[in-house]
Amino acid sequence: MDCGYEAEIYEGKGLFGQHITPVSCPDCHTIQNLVVGGVIGDVAPSFRTEMGRLCLHCGSDRIVVWNKKTCPKCGGNMRDNEKDEFWT
């Protein structure tokens, strides 16, 4: 990426069956990780999918699942820094 933007992206399943989906916000130009599904989705139906969710940074309802390539700040290509992140 040309602008130096970095984001921590988490992948995998959590202890209670939830997974994380990285989303991009066109309004505040950020990437966030949304917790989706699992026990949380069973209790709170709005957490079952990414649909209808809001940006965690600015509250926008225009978030989209991030393509893991495009920088939300400058539109350039982002690279994986090859560091593995794990979560439970």
N, CA, C and O of each residue as an XYZ file, in Angstrom:
352
protein
N       0.827     -1.170      0.000
C       0.000      0.000      0.000
C       0.871      1.233      0.000
O       1.924      1.255      0.638
N       0.455      2.229     -0.689
C       1.247      3.441     -0.832
C       1.135      4.377      0.368
O       2.067      5.133      0.641
N       0.029      4.343      1.080
C      -0.211      5.318      2.141
C       0.274      4.858      3.515
O       0.306      5.670      4.441
N       0.647      3.609      3.683
C       1.137      3.104      4.958
C       0.059      2.587      5.898
O       0.364      2.242      7.040
N      -1.200      2.523      5.450
C      -2.283      2.028      6.299
C      -2.046      0.566      6.643
O      -1.671     -0.222      5.774
N      -2.259      0.198      7.895
C      -2.131     -1.185      8.346
C      -3.372     -1.571      9.126
O      -4.013     -0.722      9.746
N      -3.713     -2.854      9.096
C      -4.858     -3.360      9.848
C      -4.515     -4.744     10.386
O      -3.841     -5.527      9.717
N      -4.979     -5.040     11.593
C      -4.828     -6.378     12.146
C      -6.072     -7.173     11.775
O      -7.193     -6.798     12.116
N      -5.853     -8.272     11.075
C      -6.956     -9.113     10.623
C      -6.862    -10.445     11.353
O      -5.806    -11.078     11.378
N      -7.963    -10.860     11.940
C      -8.000    -12.117     12.672
C      -8.805    -13.128     11.882
O      -9.801    -12.782     11.247
N      -8.373    -14.378     11.922
C      -9.089    -15.443     11.226
C      -9.192    -16.649     12.144
O      -8.380    -16.823     13.053
N     -10.187    -17.471     11.903
C     -10.364    -18.682     12.682
C     -11.691    -18.679     13.411
O     -12.495    -17.757     13.276
N     -11.903    -19.726     14.183
C     -13.131    -19.864     14.973
C     -12.806    -19.674     16.438
O     -11.732    -20.054     16.905
N     -13.744    -19.082     17.159
C     -13.589    -18.882     18.588
C     -14.113    -20.066     19.371
O     -14.683    -20.999     18.805
N     -13.922    -20.020     20.647
C     -14.317    -21.081     21.565
C     -15.804    -21.400     21.479
O     -16.197    -22.554     21.650
N     -16.626    -20.405     21.219
C     -18.069    -20.598     21.185
C     -18.629    -20.634     19.767
O     -19.814    -20.365     19.567
N     -17.792    -20.965     18.776
C     -18.243    -21.151     17.405
C     -18.330    -19.890     16.575
O     -18.704    -19.965     15.405
N     -18.006    -18.745     17.124
C     -18.057    -17.504     16.356
C     -16.826    -17.386     15.461
O     -15.793    -18.005     15.716
N     -16.956    -16.588     14.420
C     -15.814    -16.305     13.556
C     -15.732    -14.788     13.356
O     -16.665    -14.053     13.680
N     -14.629    -14.354     12.832
C     -14.433    -12.927     12.597
C     -14.412    -12.667     11.100
O     -13.767    -13.387     10.338
N     -15.123    -11.635     10.697
C     -15.159    -11.223      9.306
C     -14.585     -9.811      9.211
O     -15.096     -8.897      9.859
N     -13.526     -9.615      8.409
C     -13.023     -8.254      8.223
C     -13.935     -7.486      7.270
O     -14.292     -7.979      6.200
N     -14.305     -6.273      7.674
C     -15.155     -5.419      6.839
C     -14.460     -4.088      6.607
O     -13.628     -3.657      7.404
N     -14.812     -3.453      5.516
C     -14.257     -2.154      5.138
C     -15.378     -1.122      5.163
O     -16.505     -1.401      4.754
N     -15.053      0.071      5.648
C     -16.034      1.150      5.695
C     -15.639      2.238      4.701
O     -14.555      2.810      4.818
N     -16.500      2.536      3.721
C     -16.191      3.576      2.743
C     -16.329      4.992      3.315
O     -15.877      5.950      2.688
N     -16.940      5.136      4.482
C     -17.134      6.468      5.059
C     -15.931      6.924      5.896
O     -15.493      8.067      5.769
N     -15.390      6.038      6.754
C     -14.242      6.442      7.574
C     -12.942      5.805      7.081
O     -11.882      6.017      7.670
N     -13.025      5.019      5.993
C     -11.853      4.441      5.325
C     -11.011      3.567      6.263
O      -9.789      3.706      6.330
N     -11.687      2.665      6.984
C     -11.001      1.763      7.906
C     -11.434      0.325      7.661
O     -12.405      0.058      6.954
N     -10.691     -0.588      8.264
C     -11.041     -2.006      8.265
C     -11.254     -2.400      9.713
O     -10.441     -2.070     10.577
N     -12.337     -3.101      9.982
C     -12.604     -3.620     11.315
C     -12.898     -5.109     11.234
O     -13.227     -5.638     10.173
N     -12.772     -5.767     12.369
C     -13.075     -7.191     12.487
C     -14.401     -7.336     13.230
O     -14.515     -6.923     14.383
N     -15.406     -7.925     12.570
C     -16.708     -8.133     13.195
C     -16.831     -9.571     13.679
O     -16.489    -10.504     12.952
N     -17.319     -9.754     14.903
C     -17.609    -11.084     15.431
C     -18.967    -11.495     14.867
O     -19.938    -10.741     14.938
N     -19.018    -12.704     14.307
C     -20.236    -13.173     13.655
C     -20.532    -14.610     14.095
O     -19.631    -15.445     14.180
N     -21.803    -14.880     14.373
C     -22.265    -16.239     14.615
C     -21.955    -16.803     15.981
O     -21.736    -16.074     16.948
N     -21.941    -18.126     16.032
C     -21.680    -18.841     17.268
C     -22.781    -18.626     18.291
O     -23.916    -18.306     17.937
N     -22.445    -18.800     19.545
C     -23.390    -18.625     20.634
C     -23.936    -17.202     20.656
O     -25.109    -16.988     20.964
N     -23.089    -16.233     20.330
C     -23.532    -14.836     20.305
C     -24.658    -14.663     19.283
O     -25.645    -13.978     19.554
N     -24.508    -15.285     18.107
C     -25.535    -15.208     17.075
C     -26.818    -15.912     17.474
O     -27.900    -15.528     17.030
N     -26.708    -16.951     18.319
C     -27.901    -17.645     18.804
C     -28.706    -16.760     19.756
O     -29.937    -16.782     19.750
N     -27.996    -15.987     20.568
C     -28.643    -15.124     21.561
C     -29.092    -13.799     20.941
O     -30.180    -13.304     21.238
N     -28.253    -13.237     20.086
C     -28.537    -11.946     19.448
C     -28.576    -12.147     17.936
O     -27.529    -12.119     17.289
N     -29.763    -12.347     17.359
C     -29.875    -12.633     15.919
C     -29.156    -11.637     15.012
O     -28.744    -12.010     13.914
N     -28.994    -10.387     15.434
C     -28.326     -9.404     14.590
C     -26.846     -9.732     14.406
O     -26.202     -9.157     13.529
N     -26.290    -10.638     15.208
C     -24.889    -11.025     15.087
C     -24.700    -12.289     14.251
O     -23.578    -12.784     14.143
N     -25.767    -12.824     13.656
C     -25.657    -14.054     12.876
C     -24.948    -13.848     11.544
O     -24.306    -14.769     11.039
N     -25.056    -12.651     10.969
C     -24.409    -12.345      9.688
C     -23.799    -10.950      9.742
O     -23.913    -10.238     10.740
N     -23.154    -10.582      8.651
C     -22.585     -9.233      8.534
C     -23.652     -8.228      8.106
O     -23.477     -7.022      8.282
N     -24.761     -8.724      7.542
C     -25.810     -7.839      7.033
C     -26.451     -7.038      8.162
O     -26.737     -7.568      9.236
N     -26.668     -5.762      7.901
C     -27.333     -4.901      8.864
C     -26.434     -4.409      9.985
O     -26.908     -3.729     10.895
N     -25.164     -4.731      9.945
C     -24.234     -4.316     10.995
C     -23.703     -2.918     10.695
O     -23.767     -2.447      9.560
N     -23.188     -2.273     11.712
C     -22.670     -0.914     11.577
C     -21.161     -0.903     11.741
O     -20.586     -1.784     12.379
N     -20.523      0.114     11.153
C     -19.092      0.319     11.310
C     -18.791      0.541     12.795
O     -19.451      1.342     13.457
N     -17.806     -0.164     13.299
C     -17.445     -0.034     14.709
C     -16.746      1.283     15.003
O     -16.650      1.691     16.161
N     -16.260      1.949     13.968
C     -15.524      3.200     14.158
C     -16.429      4.434     14.036
O     -16.383      5.324     14.884
N     -17.251      4.483     12.978
C     -18.043      5.700     12.746
C     -19.558      5.483     12.767
O     -20.317      6.450     12.714
N     -20.008      4.223     12.845
C     -21.441      3.955     12.891
C     -22.128      3.889     11.538
O     -23.352      3.775     11.477
N     -21.366      3.957     10.450
C     -21.947      3.906      9.110
C     -22.625      2.559      8.874
O     -22.179      1.532      9.386
N     -23.697      2.572      8.099
C     -24.378      1.324      7.748
C     -23.957      0.845      6.350
O     -24.610     -0.022      5.769
N     -22.872      1.406      5.816
C     -22.435      1.069      4.455
C     -21.244      0.109      4.422
O     -20.591     -0.008      3.385
N     -20.943     -0.579      5.524
C     -19.795     -1.481      5.535
C     -20.001     -2.641      4.568
O     -21.129     -3.056      4.302
N     -18.889     -3.156      4.049
C     -18.906     -4.307      3.148
C     -17.804     -5.266      3.583
O     -16.809     -4.852      4.177
N     -17.988     -6.544      3.284
C     -16.949     -7.515      3.580
C     -15.706     -7.124      2.784
O     -15.768     -6.936      1.569
N     -14.582     -7.006      3.482
C     -13.338     -6.567      2.858
C     -12.787     -7.647      1.945
O     -12.851     -8.828      2.287
N     -12.248     -7.273      0.792
C     -11.731     -8.232     -0.189
C     -10.306     -8.689      0.116
O      -9.724     -9.451     -0.656
N      -9.747     -8.238      1.218
C      -8.398     -8.606      1.671
C      -7.300     -8.185      0.691
O      -6.219     -8.772      0.667
N      -7.588     -7.183     -0.098
C      -6.613     -6.699     -1.073
C      -6.536     -5.178     -1.123
O      -5.440     -4.619     -1.153
N      -7.672     -4.504     -1.133
C      -7.725     -3.074     -1.399
C      -7.625     -2.241     -0.125
O      -8.356     -2.476      0.838
N      -6.727     -1.279     -0.125
C      -6.570     -0.366      1.006
C      -7.786      0.555      1.079
O      -8.147      1.170      0.076
N      -8.428      0.662      2.250
C      -9.595      1.537      2.354
C      -9.233      3.019      2.359
O     -10.104      3.860      2.136
N      -7.983      3.353      2.605
C      -7.549      4.753      2.642
C      -7.228      5.288      1.249
O      -7.734      6.333      0.840
N      -6.361      4.542      0.513
C      -5.865      5.079     -0.762
C      -6.320      4.278     -1.981
O      -6.121      4.729     -3.109
N      -6.925      3.099     -1.788
C      -7.365      2.277     -2.910
C      -6.267      1.416     -3.505
O      -6.515      0.661     -4.445
N      -5.043      1.518     -2.968
C      -3.930      0.704     -3.452
C      -4.022     -0.730     -2.958
O      -4.957     -1.092     -2.244
N      -3.052     -1.536     -3.339
C      -3.010     -2.934     -2.915
C      -2.355     -3.059     -1.552
O      -1.307     -2.464     -1.300
N      -2.982     -3.841     -0.670
C      -2.385     -4.130      0.630
C      -1.702     -5.479      0.550
O      -2.102     -6.347     -0.226
N      -0.665     -5.650      1.361
C       0.078     -6.907      1.394
C      -0.052     -7.548      2.760
O      -0.123     -6.861      3.779
N      -0.083     -8.862      2.772
C      -0.063     -9.615      4.020
C       1.354     -9.549      4.564
O       2.311     -9.824      3.840
N       1.499     -9.186      5.832
C       2.840     -9.096      6.398
C       3.333    -10.443      6.922
O       4.404    -10.534      7.522
N       2.528    -11.496      6.684
C       2.887    -12.876      7.019
C       2.936    -13.145      8.520
O       3.420    -14.200      8.930
N       2.454    -12.232      9.342
C       2.364    -12.489     10.776
C       1.015    -13.137     11.052
O      -0.025    -12.629     10.632
N       1.038    -14.248     11.753
C      -0.196    -14.936     12.078
C      -0.774    -14.372     13.374
O      -0.049    -14.162     14.346
N      -2.057    -14.133     13.378
C      -2.765    -13.692     14.580
C      -3.776    -14.771     14.932
O      -4.489    -15.275     14.064
N      -3.832    -15.116     16.187
C      -4.770    -16.129     16.645
C      -5.649    -15.533     17.728
O      -5.232    -14.624     18.446
N      -6.855    -16.042     17.844
C      -7.757    -15.581     18.879
C      -8.608    -16.743     19.336
O      -8.753    -17.736     18.624
N      -9.166    -16.620     20.516
C     -10.073    -17.658     21.037
C     -11.299    -17.036     21.603
O     -12.181    -17.743     22.089
